[in-house]
Amino acid sequence: MKKIAAFLTVCLLLFSLSACAGTAQESEGDTQPQTNASAPSDTAQAQSDTSGSSDAIVVYFSWSGNTQAVAQEIQRQTGADIFEITPQTPYTDDYDTLVDLAQQEQREDARPAISGSVDLSGYDTVYLGYPNWWGDMPMILYTFLDTYDLSGKTVAPFVTSGGSGFSNTLDTIAQLEPNASVTDGLALGSSQADDCSSDVADWLSEIGLAS
């Protein structure tokens, strides 16, 4: 009887260890760059229109095209101008390589150089979009926020992710731009990006920026 009890105890212990290991692996995986594991689409080309015909602008960074799809929908519904943040040195098209690079940039607190610039002086509202990489903004967003003073402007953030949402990035934006008014953000899963019109409309209404 004692042997049977001991055997059952060992089995239970092994099962518990296996379950804990599985949970740890799932949690670790969710911290990786939250993009689809595929190269950027050929149609996801840089999108910029800064004609100054609007008092609002959509500023975004996108690797796989998911964040770009949301940015374009926001532009469509608001009539805002649009500016894509693109790195001077393009990121790799290989997802696995990108995962390592994104983590390296975070460790080094890197500030990747941005290709081109935008004059934000005539805009009252900045819709700021990015994917969630390793539970944070891509480091090129830090370059943007270090470069541009958004004081006195309304900043409306939006993010695409594999399930992590904004993580702590809304607080980060508020800390980096203390004199801006940061609204509630729009967080969408990567699979929602291509069909986000109703989500965008609801969000714009909630933050008082619907056209």
C-alpha positions, 0 to 999 in steps of 0.5 A: 500500500505504501509503495502504491501511495509513493508511486502516485505521489511521484506521478503527481509531482511529475505532472505538476512540473510538466504543467509549470514548464508548459505555462512558462513557455507560453508566457515567454513566447507571448513576450516576443515581437507581436507580429505575424510570423511572416515577411512584410507584404509587398503591398505594405509600402511606405505611406506618407501624406503630410500635405497639412490639409488636416489638423490631425496626423497618423504616425505609425511604425509597421513591420508586417503590415498589421499596424499599417492596416489600422493606421490607414483605417484611422486615416480613412475615418478621420481624414488625417494626414499620415506619416510612416516611421521607417528606419534608415537601415531597413529591418530584416524580412526574416521573422526569427532574425527580427526577434533577436534584433528587437531584443538586442535593441532593447538591451542596448537601449538603442535609438534606430535612426529614422528615414525622413522627417515630418513637421508636426507644428500644424497638428493638434492630434497625433494618432501614434501606432506601433506593434508590441515588441517584447512587451514594449514599443519598438525602439524606433518609437523611442527615437521618434518620441525623443526627436519630436516634442508633442507638448500641447497635442492630443496623442491617441495611441494604437497598438497591434499585438499577439495578445499582450496589448499595450503592456506598459507603453501607455504609461511610457508615452505619458512619461516621455511626453508629459505635456501632451494629453494621452487618450485611451488607446486602441489595442487590436490583435494581429488577426483583427488588423485587416477588418478593424473598421468597427473597432476604430469607429468605436474607439474614435467615438469613445475618445471624442475624436470621431469625425 
